[in-house]
Structures are given as C-alpha cells and as structure tokens.
Amino acid sequence: MKLKQLEGLLGELQQFSNPKKELEQYPTGPHIASRMLFTAENSFEDVSNKVVADFGCGCGTLGAAAALLGAEHVMGIDIDSQSLELASLNAEDLELDINFIQSDIKNLGWRGQIVDTVVMNPPFGTRKKGADMDFLCVALKVASQAVYSLHKTSTRDHIKRVALRDLNASSAEVLCELRFDLPQLYKFHKKKEVDIAVDLWRFVPKGSQGKGTEHHIKSGTS
C-alpha cells in the first residue's frame, strides 16, 4: 500500500467529538499516523506479519494503519470506553479485525515481551506529569522488536536519557520531527489551532533481534 492511499483511508475515520482533557485526548491525524506506520514497515519491517499493540489507542488510527499494512494481529488498548466504542466502529468501517481492550496501561498486567511492536501517541504529560514515560516504560517491557512513539521535541534529551538509562531500551533514535496540529479541542486553548513540534521515536528493547536504525527513513516519510 502506498503512503497516499494509507493516509486517505485513515482520513475517513471518525475522530473525538467530545475529547477528555484529563486524558489528553489529542487525535493522531492521518498525516502523522500514516507516516509513522509507513516508516515502521518500509524502513524497519516492524508491522507486516507482526503482532502490534496500539497503546492509548483513542479512536484507533494507529492500530488501523498497522492492520492496513498487513499486521498479523492488532490490539488497541485504552482506558476510556467511549474511545474504544469509536475505535471499534472505525475498524468495522474499514473491515479490519482489531482486538480492543479497556485498561489503564499501567494496570495491563502483561508479562514478558508478548507483542512484536508497540505504536503509540501517549499523553504528552502536560496535564499529568510523567504520563508519557509511564506509557513508554510499559511499552519497552512488552515489545520484543520496537516501540514507535510521539513525544514533544522539547523533551528530546530527557526522553533519550531516561529510555536508555531506566526503561530497558538498547537504542533510542529520533526518526524525524513532525508538526502536530492541535485544533482547539478544549476551552483552555487560547488559539484556534496550536502547532507543536513532535519527534517520532523508534526505541529498541534490550534483547531485540529487530533491524537497527541504520536502515533509516526513506524519502517521503517526514
């Protein structure tokens, strides 16, 4: 599947109509989601025929992208039941078989590296400090190949230091910097749209046999 085709299909998905600010429910738009999963597959072979988990899946965009790119099995995990209902409808609309689980990521209870790849757009940690690192901590425990995650560019040094020192990552690389357009979803947003620089990270857990980041991004993915 070509990148434009993937982005087009993701653009048809329903998004949050009443997002919860305490959960930092910022939708992952089709532009970023398509490039994130396209890169994971075409540069690193981390999606096709793999077991993929979408942490904090929201309306299910990243998981849908993984399924469209040929993942063997996709799981979407979110604490919010309304988000999971929407994600399930989106999967049905695209005729995708995705298993949705309602759980707080910290209470997931998975033991060992039981998925190949984790993809996620975690809370940035602006409403609840450290929420982004909670997601990353669990992801690096359960993924055997790679974790793809979006984090604010302003936190780049902190993310790399903690991932390598404390969170079981053998490598932590920024694949590209993207612009995350946040529409005025919440009343506390002063502007109609907020443009935030975010990094697309690829973390490799210790013990992984996956491809290294020397197989870098191909053109057209940033």
C-alpha positions in Angstrom: 0.0 0.0 0.0 1.3 3.4 -0.9 1.6 6.3 1.6 -1.0 8.5 0.0 -3.5 5.6 -0.1 -2.9 4.8 3.6 -3.3 8.5 4.5 -6.6 8.7 2.5 -8.1 5.7 4.3 -7.1 7.0 7.7 -8.6 10.4 6.8 -12.1 8.7 6.6 -12.0 7.7 10.3 -14.2 9.3 12.9 -12.5 11.4 15.5 -13.3 12.5 19.0 -16.4 14.7 19.2 -16.0 15.4 23.0 -12.4 14.7 24.0 -11.5 14.4 27.6 -8.8 16.9 28.6 -7.7 15.0 31.7 -6.7 12.1 29.3 -5.1 14.5 26.9 -7.1 13.0 24.0 -5.4 14.6 21.1 -6.3 12.7 17.9 -3.4 11.4 15.8 -4.2 12.9 12.4 -3.9 10.8 9.2 -0.8 12.7 8.0 1.3 11.8 11.1 -0.3 8.3 11.6 0.3 7.2 8.0 4.0 8.3 8.1 4.6 6.7 11.5 3.4 3.3 10.4 4.6 3.5 6.8 8.1 4.2 8.2 7.8 1.4 10.7 7.0 -1.1 7.9 9.0 0.2 4.9 12.2 1.1 6.8 12.3 -1.5 9.5 9.8 -4.3 8.7 8.1 -3.9 12.1 4.5 -4.1 11.0 3.7 -6.7 8.3 3.1 -10.2 9.8 3.8 -8.8 13.3 1.7 -8.6 16.5 1.2 -4.9 17.0 -0.3 -3.1 20.1 -1.6 0.5 20.0 -1.3 2.0 23.5 -3.8 4.7 24.4 -5.4 3.9 21.0 -8.1 6.6 21.2 -10.2 6.4 18.1 -7.9 3.7 16.7 -6.0 5.4 14.0 -2.5 3.9 14.6 -3.9 0.4 15.0 -6.0 0.8 11.9 -2.8 1.8 10.0 -1.0 -1.2 11.3 -3.8 -3.5 10.2 -4.0 -1.9 6.7 -0.2 -2.5 6.4 -0.6 -6.2 7.0 0.0 -6.8 10.7 -0.8 -10.4 11.7 -2.7 -9.2 14.8 -3.5 -5.8 16.2 -4.6 -4.9 19.8 -5.8 -1.4 20.8 -5.7 -0.5 24.5 -7.4 2.5 26.1 -8.8 3.4 29.5 -11.7 5.2 28.0 -14.8 3.1 27.0 -16.2 5.8 24.7 -12.9 5.9 22.7 -12.9 2.2 22.3 -16.5 2.3 21.0 -15.4 4.8 18.4 -12.3 2.8 17.6 -14.4 -0.3 17.1 -16.7 1.5 14.7 -13.7 2.8 12.7 -12.3 -0.7 12.5 -15.7 -2.1 11.3 -15.9 0.7 8.7 -12.6 -0.4 7.2 -13.4 -4.1 7.7 -10.4 -4.6 10.0 -10.1 -7.3 12.7 -8.7 -5.5 15.7 -8.9 -6.6 19.3 -9.8 -3.8 21.7 -9.0 -3.9 25.4 -10.2 -1.5 28.1 -7.4 -1.0 30.6 -5.1 1.6 32.2 -1.7 1.0 30.5 -0.1 0.8 34.0 -2.5 -2.0 35.0 -2.3 -4.0 31.8 -0.7 -6.9 33.6 1.2 -8.3 30.5 4.2 -10.4 31.4 7.3 -10.5 29.2 7.7 -9.5 25.5 4.3 -10.7 24.2 4.0 -8.4 21.2 6.4 -7.5 18.4 5.8 -3.8 18.1 4.1 -1.1 20.1 2.9 2.1 18.4 1.5 5.0 20.4 0.8 8.7 20.7 0.9 8.9 24.5 -0.3 11.8 26.6 2.4 14.5 26.4 2.4 14.7 30.2 1.2 18.3 30.3 -1.9 17.6 32.3 -0.4 14.7 34.3 3.3 14.9 34.7 5.2 11.8 33.7 2.2 10.2 31.9 4.3 9.9 28.7 7.0 8.0 30.4 4.5 5.6 32.1 3.4 4.6 28.6 7.0 4.2 27.4 8.0 2.2 30.4 5.3 -0.5 29.8 5.8 -0.5 26.1 9.5 -1.3 26.4 8.7 -4.2 28.7 6.2 -5.9 26.4 7.6 -5.2 22.9 10.2 -7.7 21.5 11.1 -5.7 18.4 10.4 -1.9 18.6 8.4 0.9 20.1 7.3 3.8 17.9 6.1 6.8 19.9 5.5 10.6 19.5 6.9 13.0 22.1 7.3 16.7 22.2 10.5 17.8 20.7 11.2 20.0 23.7 11.6 16.8 25.8 14.1 15.1 23.4 17.1 15.0 25.7 15.1 13.8 28.7 13.3 11.1 26.7 16.6 9.6 25.4 18.4 9.8 28.7 15.6 8.0 30.7 14.8 5.5 28.0 18.4 4.3 27.8 19.2 4.5 31.5 16.0 3.4 33.1 13.5 1.8 30.7 15.1 -1.2 29.1 15.9 0.5 25.7 19.1 -0.6 23.9 18.6 2.2 21.4 16.5 5.4 21.2 16.5 7.3 17.9 14.5 10.2 16.6 13.5 9.3 13.1 12.0 12.6 12.2 10.5 15.8 13.6 6.8 16.4 12.7 4.3 19.2 13.3 1.4 18.2 15.4 -1.6 20.5 14.7 -3.9 20.6 17.7 -7.3 22.0 16.9 -9.0 24.0 19.7 -10.4 20.9 21.3 -10.6 22.4 24.8 -11.7 25.7 26.3 -8.3 26.3 27.9 -6.7 26.5 24.4 -6.4 30.2 23.6 -5.8 29.8 19.9 -8.0 28.0 17.3 -5.0 25.8 16.4 -1.8 25.0 18.3 1.2 23.9 16.3 3.6 21.7 18.3 6.9 20.2 17.2 6.9 16.4 18.0 9.5 13.8 17.5 8.8 10.4 16.0 10.9 8.0 18.1 12.0 4.4 17.5 13.0 2.6 20.6 14.5 -0.9 20.5 14.2 -3.0 23.7 17.1 -4.9 25.0 17.3 -8.4 23.6 15.6 -7.4 20.4 16.6 -9.0 17.1 15.0 -6.3 15.0 16.5 -4.1 12.4 18.8 -1.3 13.6 18.1 2.3 12.8 20.9 2.4 10.3 18.2 1.4 7.8 16.9 4.9 8.1 13.8 6.7 6.8 13.2 6.6 3.1 12.2 9.7 1.3 8.7 11.0 1.6 8.1 9.9 5.2 8.7 13.1 7.0 
